[in-house]
Amino acid sequence: MNADLSQFSLLWPNEQSRAAHLSGTDVPAIDQFVLEELGLDEILHLKSRDLSDFFTQDPSVIAHRQDVFADMLEHPELTTTLNHLIPILTDIMELRRLEADQGDGDSYLESLTEIELYISAVSTLHEGLSPLSDKLKSRAFTVLCDRIGELATSDYYRELNEKLEELTNRVRDIRSVTIGVNLDAQLRPSSAGVLSINPEPFRSGDVLEKILRLNFKDDEYTCIASLVPFGKRQSENQKTALSLAFNSAINDVYKQSLRSWKKIIQAYVLENTDFLLNLMPEIEFLVKGTAFLRILRDKGLKLCRPVLAEGKPVFVAKELYNPCVAIKVDDDIVGNDVSFTSDDALIFVLTGPNRGGKSVITCAIGLCQVMTQLGMLVSAEEATLSLADGIYTHFPTGAEDTIDKGRLGEECARLLDIFSAITEHSLVLLDESLSSTGSFEASYIAAEVLAGFSRVGCRCLFSTHLHELAAQIDEINARTAPDGGARIDTLVAGIEEGKRSFKIVRQKPDGKSYARDIADKYGLSYESISKNLKSTIS
């Protein structure tokens, strides 16, 4: 039989790529903290594994997963099938946990239950996948469909079903157990054993009734005294002891069947059940990731398969939007074009009015990179980007002052940590950094930091309220150019006719224009005030 699934994965195309990932190869520095900063952990929260465990820098793994997500978006039946599979696998895990806690590896009934669950899992997959066999395009699902089809139609699997049905019928036929009890001189039970396992239940009765009915011979299931409900007037220990005795009796009676059954489990079922259990974290990621993408698509928002660029750092996206914001609001979503290239500019300073979209686009860039390196489709019309060896964020931390450093010292320490980790292939996102000090000090330190990022040559977006910083860009570029520094440029979160447009444009900022537009909007310009005063005075 060819249906070997012991090394199968939905997320890794082969065992070599998964082994490389587990060894730390091709794993970018993108941690849970970054996901929380970007807002993805709230939207795509996993129970079985941290989302950060699934990041990769391997282009073949990303392409493999993009095909998987494309299949799941195209065929909602895949999600339905996987959702039906999850509770079955959960029951198998719970059964194994109970077996481990009890230290009983020879329980006939538990072995029988695991076989039933395994067959149910295979049947669920086969029934869900087989109608899609000619429509699936991803290698992961076509291989799974073929292998599960081989399992479900094999002679071995058919015999397993028949054997299971035979043995379960024998168990289901059990309605009572006849126990022989020896008494000591004081008529206390001294030892007991099972005489028979019976297909009929015992009935309550007494001696007089049996004499009057004269049917001793044909009525072996009517007791000579009233039946006492199990557990009545018994301690918990006594109940447990009696239950264990019954289970032991059943196992003893079927011991021969059990021995052959355990061989089947060890040689075949356990191996295939393990493969299914190993898929649980992958299934959760795929199901929740697909649900996230489907909501965006159903809202009419664009999704694309990013093109992976090799060589020099690059990040180019058309109509990029923030998916974590888009999923929460009913307003129209504004897309923006962004371009980070080594031939033009890799570092940008983004200025603009408060609540003008600076933080939203900063996170959108990070989310596009993150979703790419999870193997997902991304929230843009088009995207071409190189893979990052790490994503580093420096966002406001609230009032988390440290006793020895203070707020500014804490911000500077975090920036220093970023410099100790980044390379030219990293992505750095800073949002209102150095806001804990005055504009003069903040602008000076920020200019030094930008010069440092330029020297590294990484992709970086610095979103800030420091318009003075944007005015220093030419000076910083002139300073770092002799050292081969990456070029820095400016972006502006626009205002049109006094309203925030949330469009990001590449131009030099004019801080006065924002203030002037806002003042005009609220009637606080000198001209508006003078006009109102004249009408009041007159």
HELIX and SHEET records of a PDB file:
HELIX    1   1 GLU A   15  LEU A   22  1                                   8    
HELIX    2   2 GLN A   32  LEU A   38  1                                   7    
HELIX    3   3 LEU A   40  ILE A   43  1                                   4    
HELIX    4   4 LEU A   51  PHE A   54  5                                   4    
HELIX    5   5 PRO A   59  GLU A   74  1                                  16    
HELIX    6   6 PRO A   76  GLN A  102  1                                  27    
HELIX    7   7 TYR A  108  LEU A  129  1                                  22    
HELIX    8   8 SER A  130  LEU A  132  5                                   3    
HELIX    9   9 ARG A  139  THR A  153  1                                  15    
HELIX   10  10 ASP A  155  ARG A  172  1                                  18    
HELIX   11  11 VAL A  207  ARG A  213  1                                   7    
HELIX   12  12 GLU A  236  VAL A  253  1                                  18    
HELIX   13  13 LYS A  255  ILE A  264  1                                  10    
HELIX   14  14 ILE A  265  VAL A  269  3                                   5    
HELIX   15  15 LEU A  270  ASN A  278  1                                   9    
HELIX   16  16 MET A  280  ASP A  298  1                                  19    
HELIX   17  17 PRO A  323  ALA A  326  1                                   4    
HELIX   18  18 LYS A  358  LEU A  374  1                                  17    
HELIX   19  19 GLY A  406  PHE A  419  1                                  14    
HELIX   20  20 SER A  439  VAL A  456  1                                  18    
HELIX   21  21 HIS A  467  ALA A  470  1                                   4    
HELIX   22  22 ILE A  473  THR A  480  1                                   8    
HELIX   23  23 ALA A  481  ASP A  483  5                                   3    
HELIX   24  24 GLY A  511  LYS A  521  1                                  11    
HELIX   25  25 TYR A  526  ILE A  537  1                                  12    
SHEET    1   A 2 SER A 176  LEU A 183  0                                        
SHEET    2   A 2 PRO A 189  ASN A 198 -1                                        
SHEET    1   B 4 VAL A 307  ALA A 309  0                                        
SHEET    2   B 4 GLU A 382  SER A 386  1                                        
SHEET    3   B 4 VAL A 314  LEU A 320 -1                                        
SHEET    4   B 4 ASN A 336  THR A 341 -1                                        
SHEET    1   C 6 ILE A 391  HIS A 394  0                                        
SHEET    2   C 6 LEU A 427  ASP A 431  1                                        
SHEET    3   C 6 ARG A 459  SER A 463  1                                        
SHEET    4   C 6 ILE A 347  THR A 351  1                                        
SHEET    5   C 6 ILE A 488  GLU A 496  1                                        
SHEET    6   C 6 LYS A 499  VAL A 505 -1                                        
END                                                                             
